[in-house]
Amino acid sequence: MIEWRENAPKWVQVAEVLKQRIADGTYPVDGRLPSQHELVREFEIVPNTAQKVLTKLREQGVAYSVRGIGTFVAPPPADE
């Protein structure tokens, strides 16, 4: 269970946890991230918050979705 900070929205805090898990290898590149339903259960958040977490991770390029299958860890951007 997460200890919620009052100074940051819950979606930001959950996204931080997921990004940390990606960084430490819990979720490898192309590995499946928890579903919206799994996030609701694990973090005791409402479905809209879980959806926002996954949407923001996709917008940030951290994750990508495969329709009907799930959300996955995106490869790091190639150095230019």
C-alpha positions in Angstrom: 0.0 0.0 0.0 1.2 3.5 -0.8 1.5 6.3 1.7 -0.3 9.1 0.0 1.3 12.6 0.0 -1.1 15.4 0.3 0.9 17.7 -1.9 0.6 15.6 -5.1 -2.4 14.1 -7.0 -2.8 10.4 -6.6 -2.4 9.7 -10.3 1.1 11.4 -10.1 2.1 9.3 -7.1 0.9 6.0 -8.7 2.7 6.9 -11.9 5.9 7.5 -9.9 5.6 4.1 -8.4 5.2 2.5 -11.8 8.1 4.4 -13.2 10.3 3.3 -10.3 9.2 -0.3 -10.9 10.2 0.1 -14.6 13.6 1.6 -13.6 14.3 -1.3 -11.2 13.3 -3.9 -13.7 10.1 -5.1 -12.1 8.4 -4.2 -15.4 10.9 -4.8 -18.2 10.8 -3.2 -21.7 7.8 -4.6 -23.6 6.6 -6.1 -20.3 2.9 -5.8 -19.5 1.9 -3.1 -17.0 -0.9 -3.7 -14.5 -4.4 -3.2 -16.0 -6.7 -0.4 -14.9 -8.6 -2.9 -12.8 -5.3 -4.2 -11.2 -4.3 -0.6 -10.4 -7.6 0.0 -8.7 -7.2 -3.0 -6.5 -3.5 -2.5 -5.7 -3.6 1.2 -4.9 -7.2 1.5 -3.8 -8.0 4.2 -6.3 -11.0 4.9 -8.4 -11.1 3.7 -12.0 -10.8 7.2 -13.4 -7.5 7.7 -11.5 -6.2 4.4 -12.8 -7.1 5.3 -16.4 -5.4 8.7 -16.0 -2.2 7.0 -14.8 -2.0 4.8 -17.9 -3.0 7.6 -20.2 -0.3 9.9 -18.8 2.4 7.2 -19.0 1.5 6.7 -22.7 1.6 10.5 -23.3 5.0 10.6 -21.7 6.3 7.9 -23.9 6.9 5.5 -21.0 4.2 3.1 -22.1 2.3 2.0 -25.2 -1.0 0.1 -25.6 -2.0 -2.8 -27.7 -5.8 -2.7 -28.2 -7.5 -5.6 -26.5 -4.2 -6.8 -24.9 -2.9 -4.2 -22.5 -0.4 -1.5 -21.7 3.3 -2.3 -22.0 6.6 -0.6 -21.1 8.0 1.4 -24.0 11.6 1.0 -25.0 13.7 4.0 -23.9 14.1 6.7 -26.6 17.1 6.2 -28.9 20.0 8.6 -28.3 20.2 11.1 -31.1 
